[in-house]
């Protein structure tokens, strides 16, 4: 009597993706199938440790018999589905998503965007010159339901100065696409700290602490599990932010090594991101059973004791 | 337990449990990612019970918080056991088939009526009964504990009391049910597994087992003496008695982490020779005759560590150490060489291969396999298969031969903390960790944490009001061993009579001047969790409580009135 969980093998369903017949396990998502076929589907708000939010719509595919395009990250496979990942409708939709996001948000640190823009012929500049960036705190003071008249000569943006209100990480919301992954990671899906949520409505929506207080006055416990899931670099460890700001960013001098956290006996895996023998970021492999990509403040930021100039011998 | 020194379950089983008891554990702060697994279970509908004298943030997630008086865990466990027996909730098949000593145990808990349990522990009878019944009835139940159980003069008995509960209900040896100590350091488990304890050889093999000794003697070409060594507390006793004159400390800061630090420093001072090997110049290292600068084991060298679910995982070198710092392995090997006993290769994988050749429970864990599987839980005797994620499944085997030795119940008796409360020392001080700090702060003190507030003496608001002290006011905290000064912090999670401090800032506030060097005779763990203290105001009118009497037990403390918090030395 060991009472081990019994796993019933899932049913298999048959579907067609871009003309290729494929079988998949019930419960899989269309995105899983596309990726298993080697079909590159762009994603931004999708996170492998989070429930799909369907926020960004860049992963949409066309489904025969379906009136609208469907987000592949969350749509379950069904028997007999006929899926098109590169139809005109799909390409057009992805192009527009990339243009709207690219015109209003700084995607310079978002992996894959440049190649996607090229593939889909997206021109984020076509809505005109970007409007002047908001002053610090200006967007946070916007009142829900009140909107100024639109400026026909400029593209609206979320540009604003980065928020630097604590020594550990920077919130650069000019890079935020509102994918909500940070909110979910901080909230009930992982950390259960609930320090941040969405505030405002429509284009004024932003991620904020309660009453927009500084992080140091918020419920934040600096686990950085929000940083871990952010796809656009809107949330960065201060060490990485400073390295980039100092124009000293040199991927060719960087390496990543995975080891085990020295604090406590849980055994979280730490991936140390190192440039010139200095750690600038700590992440955790999302596919590992101990931490599922999450860490606490000590694991995420507690590496400083091995860094110069704190430690020297002789 | 039952011959294996490790938690019985995997983290995934905690997530899949129906009921979780965290006993003497503030996992939300001390083991935050383990607590993610607990939260996963809670989100799924599992019941969470938290037993802690403090109403911690962990307790705030519980369906029910039980707040016993410090040091009454055995009373609580025995009362629960009596409820389970009286209510007919004992797992009869398991108790009859796989355990021994039930009758004597049942007789021993007979006096622990709910009324007596409530009177001794301070936990309402209905709460004790609810937990006992819920635990016994749960399909899958996890009993997890931390230093709130072990840092007592009777820590081993505390653990045995919890094991009794699991045996009564059959909550061990099957998927989802288990007994799990949450380890405080990343290789507490691995250190013990590798024989870095006084009575074991690598593979947690008993030094008194002649077959084991012979295998090691053959491999090492050197006889193994069948003598247990000393644990940490015994070493300090031996230092006091001048039996132990030389000490080699690796990666430990006993000058600041031993209970009753004045006593510990005095004993360290008696040594003829002190060698400290560490990654920075700790307080202990500053006392040493020789300091050996070492690499940081977690990021400047290669090897393995073992976590609380018995998962052996690789640590890897990510950064170059500072000039002059050497790998622990290289230092030990060179020392051995100079002593005329070369140890062979210092390559971490070669050493691991030697472990595999001598430790049956590690035999199946090659480096490539550890890499491919994200670590492997012991036991892993075979390279082509994995064992179940839980221990002691044999206890449920139908065949008595396969079932093996019976798991014994232990008769354990309530024994209150050594440091008694009285009129002179009326408050109970307990200690623990905060989320962003770690032990004596050697590592965690280096990063700028926005959460860090420095050391405080945390008091219940009612106690602070009675003492006439306010939040932020620096007070003197006095125990029978010493005194320190620290600012007051009010914590509504503390009941009247209970105070709390950490040991994260010993350079500013040396909390261990207060703690008592009363150790568990089996484990050698000191009673950090229970000191008797009083609070003295530094300014204003003297408190009404008498302070001058009974000089016999009071250690001399020179009254001073510094304006900043600092240790009285």
Interface residues (C-beta under 8 A of the other chain):
Chain A: X1 X2 X3 X4 X5 X166 X167 X168 X188 X190 X191 X192 X215 X216 X220 X221 X222 X223 X255 X257 X258 X259 X260 X261 X262 X263 X264 X265 X266 X267 X268 X269 X270 X272 X274 X277 X278 X279 X285 X287 X288 X289 X290 X291 X292 X294 X295 X296 X297 X298 X299 X301 X302 X303 X304 X305 X306 X307 X308 X310 X311 X312 X313 X314
Chain B: X11 X12 X16 X30 X31 X32 X33 X34 X36 X39 X43 X61 X139 X140 X174 X175 X176 X177 X182 X183 X184 X185 X186 X187 X188 X189 X279 X280 X293 X296 X297 X298 X299 X300 X305 X306 X307 X308 X309 X311 X313 X314 X315 X316 X317 X318 X319 X320 X322 X323 X324 X325 X374 X375 X388 X390 X393 X396 X435 X436 X437 X438 X442 X443 X444 X445 X446 X447 X448 X449 X450 X451
